[in-house]
Amino acid sequence: MLLYLHIPFCHRVCPYCSFYKHTPGDTPVAAFIDALAAEARHRLAGLPRPRTIYLGGGTPSMLSPTHLRRLFGALHDVCGGFDGVEEITLEANPATFDVAKARLLRDLGVNRVSLGIQSFAAHVLETLGREHSPEEAAASVGILREAGVPSVNIDLMFSIPGQSDADWEATLRQAAALKPDHISAYNLTYEEDTAFFESLRRGEMREDEDADARQFHLAREILGAAGFDHYETSNYARPGHHSRHNLGYWRGEDYLGLGPSAVSTLGGTRDRNVADTAAYTRLAATLGNAVVESETLDAEALRLERIALGLRTRDGIALDLLAPAALATVDELVSQDMAEVIDNARLVLRGRGRALVDLIAAELI
């Protein structure tokens, strides 16, 4: 089982981000941490010890040392220690930690930090509303290395308004030169309830499928040449540093989500917590959970998810997940060199197919 904790706090709300988040404002952070601990005690009771733990957001690295100790102490107690936990990831922004905090994270059990850098071009960072500079971004990798954090990921983003192919290439090369263990390269998507989506709707921004494809393949070329394994549509890793937590999602493992807006899928039931930090804190502290939506996923829903997620990975999907009518599409993909069938049992996308994974998945389901 996988465990996810959502920390919704950000110094600044980025205009492209659709995750539930807000500035801390007057939020009583200590009470929020206590509510997370209460939810963990209640909802983990009777479940297997988590195989991985992931703290996302928001910006978990914004938490103070006091709050980090309080949260990790509670998790350690609830899990009966971290000895059996394979990976503990914490998302961080470069401007929110120094060597002392990085060492604290390592000492608390964090063995993987995911840095939300997005770009090494100053004008692109400005467009994205990021609060760090390219220099701070580069320095943050060195800080984590100095602190002894075992695995470091860099998040990057492409197809951003005003970002040229040359900007993207320079960002990729600088990221690779820093020698992180993992790089995630995401295509910008325009999500509802974001400032970018409103700009797109008004015609101030536009989507460009040709640029998407060029920059996707540029990432594959540069990161592949730098020794990174392209093991999922948006993810590249050095040997031994694949994200175990995210691989669990893509393979359909059960996961428990704690915190406001967090989603859980356990035994075919999907729950969602209230997307309101004050309401979450009150409910979790008093009831031990803050679930406001719940649905049972039938076999067909689970099959469709297996196809959509599995096609993103290097392992592909089992052919027996597909309906007979979809096999003609498989033959066409193979003939166009966008996929291959391995041992008459698995479908794996390749070449142009990897860039068109969402369209292909829609065709196959």
N, C-alpha and C positions, 0 to 999 in steps of 0.2 A: 504494500500500500504506500501511496505517496501522500505527503502532508504539505499543504500550502497555507501560508499566512499572509493576509493582505494588510499592508500598512499604508493608509491612504494619504499620508501627509506629504506635501511638496512645498518648497519655498515659493515656487512659481508654477502656475498651471500652463503647460505647454499647449500650443494651439492645435496640435495634431493628435493629441492623446485622448482616447475614448474611455480609458479605465476610470473607475470611480476614484476621485482624488480631490483634495482641497488643501488650502493653506491651513496651518494648525489653528490660527485664530485664537479663540478662547477655550479650545478643547482641553479638558483635563487629561493630559497624556498618561499620567500615572493610573488614573481610573480606567482608561482605555486598555493599558497593558494588563491590568488586573482582570478586565473583562475577557481579554484574549486567553489568559491563563484559566479562567473559569470555564470558558467554552472548550478549551483543550481537555481539561479534566473530565468534563461531562461527555464530550463526543468521542474521545479516544477510548473511553472505558469499554472493554470488551472487544476492541478492534486489535488487529495485529500491530506490533510495533512498526512505525513507519520505516520504510527502506530509504527514503530520501526526505529531506525537509527543504522547502524553498520559501524565502521571505521576499515578496515582491510588493509592488505598489503602483503609484506613490514612490516614495523614496525612503526605504528602511534605514539607509545610512544616516538619515537626519536625526534618528533617535539619539538621545544623549547617552553617554556611558552608563549613567545610573539606570536609565530605562532599558538599555540593552542588557545589562546584568540582570535586571529584574525579569525580563522576558525570557532570556536563555536559562536562567535558574529555574523558572517555572517549567519550561519545556523539558529540561533535563530531568526534573523530578517526575513529570507526567510520563515521559518515555522510559523511565527506569535507566537513565544514562544514555549516552550517545554511542556506546561501543558497537552496537549493531546497525547504526545508521551509516550508509555508504557515502552519502553526499549531503552537505549542508551548504546551500547557496544563499547569498544575500545580494540583492540588487543595490547598487551604489551609484551616486553621481560624483564626478571628480571633485566638485567644490565642497563636499560635505564631510570629508575625513582627512586626517593627517596620519603620520606614522603611529602615534600613540593609539588612536582609535583603530587603525588597521591591526595593530598588535593585539588589542583587546578582542577584536572579532576573531582572530586566529585562536586566542586563548579560550574563547567561549565555545569553540568547536566549529566555527565556519571554515570550511576547506575549499570553498569556491566563491569568488566574488565576480559578479556580472556588472561591468561598468557601462553606464548609459552615455557613451561618448557621442555617437551618431555621425559626427563629421570632424575632420581636422581643418576645415575651411571656415575662417571667421565669419564670412558673409552668410554661409549656410547655417551656422549655429545661430546667427541673429535671426534668420528667417524662422528657425525652429523654436525660438524663444528660450534657448538654453542659456544657463547662467554661467557656464565655464568657458574659458578660452581654449584654443588649441594647445597652448603651452601647458595649462593646468591639466588638460586631458592626458597629454603625454606623460607629465610628471606623476600622475596618479598611478600609472602602471608601475613605475619605479618604486613608488611608496609601498604598494602591495607586495612587490618582490622583496623589498628591504624588510618588511614585516614578516616575511615567511609564509604568506598565503600560498597554499600549494597549487591552486588552479585559478587562472584569471581569464575571464571572457571580456571581449569588447563588443558592444552593440553598435552597429553602423546602419545607416539608412540611405537608400538611393531613390532616384526619381523625385527629388525635392524641388519645388519651384526655384529657378535661378541656379540650380546645380548643373554644371556642364559635365560632359563626359570626362574632361580633363580634371575637374574638381574631384570627381568620384575616383578616378584612377590614382590621383595623388593621395587621397584619403586611404584607399586600399593599401597603397605601398607604404605609407607611414604606419598604418596599423600593423602590417606584417613585419615591418622593421623593428617594432617594439617587442616582437617575439612573445605575444600572448599565447595561451594554450588553446584558445577557442575564439572564433570570430562569428558573430551572427550578423548577417547582411540582409536587412529587411527592405522590401519594396514598400514605399509609402502608400498607404491606403487612406482614402477619405471617408472617415467614419462619421455617422450621424452624431449630433450633439457635440461637435467640435467646431472651433473657429475656422479651420481649414475647409470643412465640409460646407460651411456657409459661404466662404469665398468661392468655392467651386460652383455652388448653386447660383451665385450671382455672376458667374463668368469671369471672375478675377483670377482664378487659377484653372488649369485644365489638365486632364489626364492624357498621357502620351504613351501608348502601348509600344511604339517603336523604341522610345527611350527606355522603357521598362526592360525590354528584351536586350537591348545593347548593354545596359549597365548590369543586368543579371549575368550575362555571359562574360563581361569584363571581370566581375568578381570571381567567377569560376576559373577563368584563365589565370589571374594574378595570384589568387589564394592557392590554387592547385599547384602552381609553379613554386610557391613558397613552402610547400610541404603539408598543406592542410587537406584533410579528407572531407570531401563534400558529401556528408552522410544524410543530410535532410535538405529540403528545398532552400532554406534560409540559413543553414548552419554548417560550419566548417571547424574541424578539430584536429589537433595533433594527436598522435597515438596515445591512448589511455585517458583522453580528456573529453570524450563525448559526454554530453549532458545526460546523466542517468535519469534525472527527474523528468526532463522533457521526453526522453525516449520512452519512459513509462506512459506518458500521455498518448504518444503516437501509437503505442502498442496496445492501448485499451486497458491499462491497469486501473484498478480502483484508486480514487483519490479523495481526500478529505480537505475541504477548504474552510479556513477559519478567518474571521474578520468581516468587516462590512463589504457587501456585494460578492463575497466569495462563493464559489460554486463547488459542490461535492457530487461525485458519482460513486455510489457504493451499492454493489449487488443489484445493478440495474435500476436504481432509484437516483434521480438527480434532484438535488436541493439547491436553493439559492438563498443566501442571507440578505437581510434588509440592506439596501444601499443608502445608509444614513448613519454616520458615525455616532451621533448622540443616541439615536434609537438603538443601534447595535450595542453600545456600551451598557445601556439600561437593561436590555433584554438578556444579553449574555451573562451579565453579572447576577441577575435575579433568577433566570430560568436555565442557564447553562447552554442555551442555543439562541439563535436569532433567525431561524429559518422562516421565510415568508412565502416561498414557492416550493412545490414539490411535484414531481411527475415520475411515472414509471415508464422506462424505455422498453419498448417491445423488441423482439428479435429483429424486425425489419429496420428499426431505427438504429440499433447497434450495428447491423450489417452495413448500412450506409455510412456510418461514422468510420467503421474499419476501412472502408474503401477510401474515403476522402483523406483520412489521416495517414493511412499506410502508404498510399501512392507518393506521399511527400518524402518518404524515406528511401535510403539506398536498398533496403530489403524488399521494398514493394509489397504486393498483396498476394494472397493465395487466390488462384484462379477460381476456386470453388465458391468464393464470395460473390462472383458475378452471375447474373442471370444468363441463361443460354442466348438470349437476344443480344447481349453485349459482346459476345465472342467475335462477331463480325467486325466490331469496332476495334477489338484487340488485333485482329489480323491486319486491319488497315494501319494501325499505329506501328506494327512491326514492319510492314512494307515500306513505310515512310521513315524508317530508322528512328522513330521517336520512342520505341519501347522494345524490350526483348522478353521472351518467355524462357524461363530457366527450368530445366528438368520437367517440362510439361506441367509445371505446378505453380509457378509464381510469375507474376507480371511486374516488371521493373521498368520505370521510365528512364530514358537516356536522351542525350543530345537536346534538341529543341523541346522534346517532351517534358523535360524537367522544368522549363520555364513556363510551360502551359498547363501545369498540373491541375489548376482549379477548373479550367475548361474541360480537360480530359476527364476528370472525376465526374463532372456534370453529365458528360456523354455516357459514361459507364454505369451511372446509377439511374 
